[in-house]
Amino acid sequence: MMIMNYMDHAATTPVRAEVIEAMTEMMKSQYGNPSSLHRMGLQAEHALDTARDQIASFLSCKVEQIVFTSGGTEGNNLGMRGFLPIELPENSNLCIGSVEHSSVFQVAKELERRGVECRLLPVDIHGRIIMEEAVKRIDANTILVSIQHVNNEIGGIQPIEILSKQIRKAAPKAHFHVDGVQAIGKIPVSMKTLDVDSYAFSGHKINATKGIGALYLKDPKASRPILWGSKQERGLRPGTENVPAIVGLGVAVEKLNQEFGAHQAVYIKNRNALLHAIETELDQTLVNTPLSLEEAAPHIVSVSFAGVKSEIVLHMLEMKEIYVSTGSACSSRAKGNRILAEMGIASKWLDGTLRISYGWELGPEKIEELVAALIEAVGEVRELTMR
């Protein structure tokens, strides 16, 4: 029996044993409602407080600045929409990066339908926002800016601190939201150094479960809910809290806090081995991910192969229990690759693109196994299509 080789961590990650253990305990014996006044309710409330402490410590912020959400999509929605006035100002505009995740891109499109001009900030061939072009688009009428910290397709890092200074200068009243889903646990993130108004992340990208996430709010009192109901999460996120998942998220973040350096070493080692193999053993390839670790997170490599269809290669790898993706799972059924097209990648490369994203538990033998399978699969597809 073949042992699975899972390299689609940018889509989702396996749940840590410690997370499962903590969540199981909550579900078996500490299942009270945090809003209840009896002892079991107070125990559940204490568990929420502990998780909030763990996350605030990791992000270097105050506990009251953390709001629990169902994941990155809800976090991006609340972070972007929660600070906007009910009556949107005339002639107002919002600015987002042209390579944003769909949970940001679609929010911007909905606001555009409500009368807010949507301005896309262009990127260069490495997916980084072109600063001189961004400055031209952000102005005094800009009410919202949303930028991804790490791109989910290629792993490119946006210079959030530099962008923040430009935004504060050009649009002092604008709310600056950051989608940090692919950044948390992969690059250093501190709210003390990032001058942002909100920052969202998701549990299932960091070895917690799906359906849980958190949102940092610089000024929670300035936000309003986008859902209405009871007063959980200081009134910003009504509904009974998912205590087991929140506890699991806290444990996952606590482990990240303890093991961040060790994880980084594994990511970088795997990245270097993969990039070296692509360069020396596979011809007619284009690496879309920036090569410098100052410009890219270490856990994602996007590579395009000339003369192949990526879906065919993906399924050939799958037959060997090797799992990669053609890009973002949220956009996997969409035609084309909007992100790579915005980067200016030539059309001949787009159909042959694979996203390889690995975890901190991956050994070097898995990279060797992937490369050997890639060489075989790409070679077979090219031989068939080029006859």
Summary of the structure (lengths in Angstrom):
residues: 387
radius of gyration: 21.5
end to end distance: 34.4
largest distance: 73.9
contacts: 1345
relative contact order: 0.16
helix: 44%
strand: 16%
